[in-house]
Amino acid sequence: MKFKTSDGVNLFYRLDGEGPPLLMLSGIWSDTNTWSAQVRSFSEYFTCIRLDHRGIGQSDRWAGEHSYELHARDAKELLEHLGLKSAAILGACHGGMAAVTLAVNYPGYANALCLNATQLLGSERLRQMYFGWKKILETSDFETLYTVIMPTIMSDHWLSHNRERLPDLLATIEERIEYSAAQKMVDALVAYSATGLMPEELASISVPALLMASSEDRFIPPQVIKNESQYLPNAKYHLFEQSGHFPQREMPETYNSVVLGFLQNLTTSRRLA
């Protein structure tokens, strides 16, 4: 299904299951399929709402500039399109940055946050890294970029057992996003990393939050997430052992159990409707 945003862009979304709404926002260059292993588990308890960010998958291509304020507004407008006043939001990295921006800019729309591998504060280390990505995309191609990125985001175990899958993974990325959109998303990462959110903005997020990190995530290391969790007044921190940047892919059963446990506890206590 699709809906039209206030600036006329058609965005693709999927609905699965019944129960309290759970908006699922994927990482950079990922589409709704990235959450398939979660939807099979979560849809028994929640209405799972998956969104293709503009420029990704089955959503319209986007010639304009990307920003996390824009992606947060898109998510808010999807909830409004569905007649929802609020939802729990599950976000991975890029999707988590959109989710927390939504929570700050549009108070009340997020009634809980589950964020994995998500940068909240500014980081010169990450800004420099993203700027390096930008230069690679300007002078080379996706294959070169992913050759650089993969050792930082996947665990040693995953890399050693999935070497033959890497060409296919690269091909699917190139199918679901235009090169120019990929470049503009990296521009948004560079801009966000320069400042991130301010500690006082994070302190304004009073809803229950689960901040998740992974022991072998060299991209967003666990200590970064643990440090960020102290700024959210209602946050819990969870560490996935022996996983890289994508625990939802590397260890989906464990990931699903952690997220479901957190959300179902809120449902039982009537904090989710």
KOLBA-417894 format. One record per residue (C-alpha): x, y, z; residue in one letter; residue number from 0. Coordinates in Angstrom, 1 decimal, padded with zeros to 4 digits. Layout:
<nodes>
(node (X,Y,Z),'a',NUM) ...
</nodes>
This chain:
<nodes>
(node (000.0,000.0,000.0),'m',0) (node (001.0,003.6,-000.5),'k',1) (node (000.1,007.0,001.0),'f',2) (node (001.0,010.5,-000.2),'k',3) (node (003.0,012.8,002.1),'t',4) (node (002.3,016.5,002.5),'s',5) (node (005.0,017.3,-000.1),'d',6) (node (003.5,014.8,-002.6),'g',7) (node (005.8,011.8,-002.3),'v',8) (node (004.2,008.3,-002.4),'n',9) (node (005.6,006.1,000.3),'l',10) (node (005.1,002.4,000.5),'f',11) (node (004.1,000.6,003.7),'y',12) (node (002.9,-002.8,004.9),'r',13) (node (000.5,-003.8,007.6),'l',14) (node (000.6,-007.2,009.3),'d',15) (node (-001.1,-008.6,012.4),'g',16) (node (-003.4,-007.2,015.1),'e',17) (node (-002.9,-005.5,018.3),'g',18) (node (-001.2,-002.3,019.5),'p',19) (node (000.6,-000.5,016.6),'p',20) (node (004.3,-001.0,016.2),'l',21) (node (006.0,001.2,013.6),'l',22) (node (009.2,-000.4,012.2),'m',23) (node (011.8,001.8,010.6),'l',24) (node (014.6,000.2,008.8),'s',25) (node (018.3,001.1,008.5),'g',26) (node (019.9,003.1,005.7),'i',27) (node (019.4,001.5,002.2),'w',28) (node (017.1,-001.3,003.7),'s',29) (node (013.5,-001.8,002.8),'d',30) (node (010.5,-003.4,004.5),'t',31) (node (011.9,-006.9,003.9),'n',32) (node (014.6,-006.3,006.4),'t',33) (node (012.0,-006.9,009.2),'w',34) (node (010.6,-010.2,007.8),'s',35) (node (012.0,-012.4,010.6),'a',36) (node (010.5,-009.9,013.2),'q',37) (node (007.1,-009.6,011.6),'v',38) (node (006.6,-013.4,011.7),'r',39) (node (007.0,-013.2,015.5),'s',40) (node (005.6,-009.8,016.4),'f',41) (node (002.5,-009.9,014.3),'s',42) (node (000.9,-012.3,016.7),'e',43) (node (000.8,-009.6,019.3),'y',44) (node (001.1,-006.2,017.4),'f',45) (node (-000.1,-004.5,014.3),'t',46) (node (003.3,-004.3,012.5),'c',47) (node (003.6,-001.2,010.3),'i',48) (node (006.6,-001.3,008.0),'r',49) (node (007.7,001.8,005.9),'l',50) (node (010.0,002.1,003.0),'d',51) (node (011.8,005.5,003.5),'h',52) (node (011.5,007.8,000.5),'r',53) (node (014.0,006.9,-002.1),'g',54) (node (014.0,003.2,-001.0),'i',55) (node (012.3,000.1,-002.2),'g',56) (node (008.8,000.6,-003.5),'q',57) (node (008.5,004.2,-002.3),'s',58) (node (009.0,007.1,-004.8),'d',59) (node (012.4,008.1,-005.7),'r',60) (node (013.4,011.5,-004.2),'w',61) (node (015.5,014.1,-005.9),'a',62) (node (015.5,016.5,-002.9),'g',63) (node (017.7,016.6,000.2),'e',64) (node (017.4,013.9,002.9),'h',65) (node (017.3,014.8,006.6),'s',66) (node (016.2,013.1,009.7),'y',67) (node (013.6,015.8,010.3),'e',68) (node (012.2,014.8,006.9),'l',69) (node (012.1,011.1,007.6),'h',70) (node (010.6,011.7,011.0),'a',71) (node (007.9,013.8,009.4),'r',72) (node (007.2,011.0,006.9),'d',73) (node (006.7,008.5,009.8),'a',74) (node (004.4,010.9,011.6),'k',75) (node (002.3,011.4,008.5),'e',76) (node (002.0,007.7,008.0),'l',77) (node (000.6,007.3,011.6),'l',78) (node (-001.8,010.1,010.8),'e',79) (node (-002.8,008.5,007.5),'h',80) (node (-003.6,005.3,009.5),'l',81) (node (-005.7,007.3,012.0),'g',82) (node (-003.2,006.5,014.8),'l',83) (node (-002.5,009.0,017.6),'k',84) (node (000.6,007.1,018.7),'s',85) (node (002.6,003.9,018.3),'a',86) (node (005.6,002.1,019.7),'a',87) (node (008.5,002.6,017.3),'i',88) (node (011.2,000.1,016.5),'l',89) (node (014.2,001.6,014.6),'g',90) (node (017.5,000.2,013.5),'a',91) (node (020.4,002.7,013.0),'c',92) (node (019.1,005.1,010.3),'h',93) (node (015.5,004.2,011.3),'g',94) (node (016.3,004.7,015.0),'g',95) (node (017.6,008.2,014.2),'m',96) (node (014.4,009.0,012.4),'a',97) (node (012.4,007.5,015.4),'a',98) (node (014.2,009.5,018.1),'v',99) (node (013.9,012.7,016.0),'t',100) (node (010.1,012.0,015.7),'l',101) (node (009.9,011.6,019.5),'a',102) (node (011.7,014.9,020.0),'v',103) (node (009.9,016.9,017.3),'n',104) (node (006.4,015.5,017.7),'y',105) (node (005.9,014.6,021.3),'p',106) (node (003.1,012.1,021.9),'g',107) (node (003.4,010.2,018.6),'y',108) (node (005.9,007.7,020.1),'a',109) (node (004.6,005.8,023.1),'n',110) (node (007.7,003.6,023.4),'a',111) (node (011.1,003.4,021.6),'l',112) (node (013.2,000.3,020.7),'c',113) (node (016.4,001.4,019.1),'l',114) (node (019.3,-000.8,018.0),'n',115) (node (022.7,000.5,016.9),'a',116) (node (021.4,004.1,016.9),'t',117) (node (023.5,007.2,017.1),'q',118) (node (021.8,009.8,019.2),'l',119) (node (024.5,012.3,020.1),'l',120) (node (026.9,014.1,017.7),'g',121) (node (030.1,012.2,016.9),'s',122) (node (033.2,013.6,015.1),'e',123) (node (034.4,010.0,014.6),'r',124) (node (031.2,009.0,012.8),'l',125) (node (031.1,012.3,010.9),'r',126) (node (034.6,011.6,009.5),'q',127) (node (033.5,008.0,008.7),'m',128) (node (030.4,009.1,006.9),'y',129) (node (032.4,011.7,005.0),'f',130) (node (034.7,008.9,003.9),'g',131) (node (031.6,007.0,002.6),'w',132) (node (030.6,010.2,000.7),'k',133) (node (034.0,010.4,-001.0),'k',134) (node (033.9,006.7,-001.9),'i',135) (node (030.4,007.1,-003.5),'l',136) (node (031.6,010.2,-005.4),'e',137) (node (034.7,008.5,-006.8),'t',138) (node (033.9,004.8,-006.9),'s',139) (node (030.8,002.5,-006.4),'d',140) (node (028.7,000.5,-003.9),'f',141) (node (031.0,-002.6,-004.2),'e',142) (node (034.0,-000.6,-003.0),'t',143) (node (032.0,001.1,-000.2),'l',144) (node (030.6,-002.2,001.1),'y',145) (node (034.1,-003.8,001.0),'t',146) (node (035.1,-001.1,003.5),'v',147) (node (031.9,-001.2,005.6),'i',148) (node (031.2,-004.9,006.0),'m',149) (node (034.0,-005.7,008.5),'p',150) (node (032.8,-002.9,010.7),'t',151) (node (029.1,-003.9,010.8),'i',152) (node (029.0,-007.7,010.8),'m',153) (node (030.4,-010.1,013.4),'s',154) (node (033.4,-012.3,012.7),'d',155) (node (031.2,-015.4,012.8),'h',156) (node (028.7,-014.0,010.3),'w',157) (node (031.5,-012.9,007.9),'l',158) (node (033.2,-016.3,008.0),'s',159) (node (030.0,-018.2,007.3),'h',160) (node (028.5,-015.9,004.7),'n',161) (node (031.4,-014.9,002.4),'r',162) (node (029.6,-016.4,-000.6),'e',163) (node (026.5,-014.3,000.0),'r',164) (node (028.2,-010.9,-000.2),'l',165) (node (027.8,-010.4,-004.0),'p',166) (node (024.0,-011.2,-003.7),'d',167) (node (023.6,-008.8,-000.8),'l',168) (node (025.3,-006.1,-002.8),'l',169) (node (023.0,-006.8,-005.8),'a',170) (node (019.9,-006.4,-003.7),'t',171) (node (021.0,-003.1,-002.3),'i',172) (node (021.6,-001.7,-005.8),'e',173) (node (018.2,-002.9,-006.9),'e',174) (node (016.3,-001.1,-004.1),'r',175) (node (017.9,002.3,-004.1),'i',176) (node (019.1,004.7,-006.8),'e',177) (node (022.8,005.8,-006.5),'y',178) (node (021.9,009.5,-006.2),'s',179) (node (019.5,008.7,-003.3),'a',180) (node (022.2,006.7,-001.5),'a',181) (node (024.6,009.7,-001.8),'q',182) (node (022.0,012.1,-000.4),'k',183) (node (021.3,009.8,002.5),'m',184) (node (025.0,009.8,003.4),'v',185) (node (024.9,013.6,003.2),'d',186) (node (022.2,013.5,005.8),'a',187) (node (024.3,011.2,008.0),'l',188) (node (027.3,013.7,007.8),'v',189) (node (025.0,016.6,008.8),'a',190) (node (023.4,014.7,011.6),'y',191) (node (026.7,013.5,013.1),'s',192) (node (028.0,017.0,013.3),'a',193) (node (025.6,017.8,016.2),'t',194) (node (023.2,014.9,016.7),'g',195) (node (020.5,015.5,019.3),'l',196) (node (021.3,017.6,022.3),'m',197) (node (021.3,016.0,025.8),'p',198) (node (018.4,018.2,026.8),'e',199) (node (016.4,017.0,023.8),'e',200) (node (017.0,013.4,024.8),'l',201) (node (016.0,014.2,028.4),'a',202) (node (012.7,015.4,027.0),'s',203) (node (011.8,011.9,025.8),'i',204) (node (009.9,010.5,028.8),'s',205) (node (008.5,007.4,027.1),'v',206) (node (009.9,003.9,027.9),'p',207) (node (013.0,003.2,025.7),'a',208) (node (015.1,000.2,025.0),'l',209) (node (018.5,001.0,023.6),'l',210) (node (020.3,-002.1,022.2),'m',211) (node (023.9,-002.6,021.3),'a',212) (node (026.0,-005.5,020.0),'s',213) (node (029.4,-006.6,021.2),'s',214) (node (030.9,-006.9,017.7),'e',215) (node (029.5,-003.7,016.3),'d',216) (node (032.6,-001.8,015.4),'r',217) (node (030.5,000.9,013.7),'f',218) (node (028.4,002.0,016.7),'i',219) (node (030.3,000.4,019.6),'p',220) (node (028.4,-000.8,022.7),'p',221) (node (030.0,001.9,024.9),'q',222) (node (028.5,004.6,022.7),'v',223) (node (025.0,003.2,023.2),'i',224) (node (025.5,002.6,026.9),'k',225) (node (026.6,006.2,027.3),'n',226) (node (023.6,007.5,025.3),'e',227) (node (021.2,005.6,027.4),'s',228) (node (021.9,007.7,030.5),'q',229) (node (020.4,010.7,028.8),'y',230) (node (016.9,009.2,028.4),'l',231) (node (015.1,009.2,031.7),'p',232) (node (013.1,006.0,031.1),'n',233) (node (015.7,004.0,029.2),'a',234) (node (016.9,000.4,029.5),'k',235) (node (020.1,-000.9,027.9),'y',236) (node (020.7,-004.3,026.4),'h',237) (node (023.8,-005.8,024.9),'l',238) (node (023.7,-008.6,022.4),'f',239) (node (026.8,-010.8,022.7),'e',240) (node (028.6,-012.1,019.6),'q',241) (node (026.6,-010.1,017.1),'s',242) (node (027.4,-007.2,014.8),'g',243) (node (025.4,-004.2,013.8),'h',244) (node (022.3,-006.2,012.7),'f',245) (node (021.3,-008.5,015.6),'p',246) (node (017.8,-008.6,014.0),'q',247) (node (019.5,-010.5,011.1),'r',248) (node (022.4,-012.3,012.8),'e',249) (node (020.4,-013.7,015.8),'m',250) (node (016.7,-013.0,015.1),'p',251) (node (015.3,-015.4,017.7),'e',252) (node (017.3,-013.7,020.5),'t',253) (node (016.5,-010.2,019.2),'y',254) (node (012.8,-010.9,018.9),'n',255) (node (012.7,-012.3,022.4),'s',256) (node (014.4,-009.2,023.9),'v',257) (node (012.2,-006.7,022.0),'v',258) (node (008.9,-008.7,022.6),'l',259) (node (009.7,-009.0,026.3),'g',260) (node (010.2,-005.2,026.5),'f',261) (node (007.0,-004.4,024.6),'l',262) (node (004.8,-007.0,026.1),'q',263) (node (005.7,-005.8,029.6),'n',264) (node (004.5,-002.4,028.5),'l',265) (node (001.3,-003.9,027.1),'t',266) (node (000.6,-005.8,030.4),'t',267) (node (001.1,-002.6,032.3),'s',268) (node (-001.2,-000.8,029.9),'r',269) (node (001.4,001.6,028.7),'r',270) (node (000.7,000.6,025.1),'l',271) (node (-002.8,000.8,023.7),'a',272) 
</nodes>
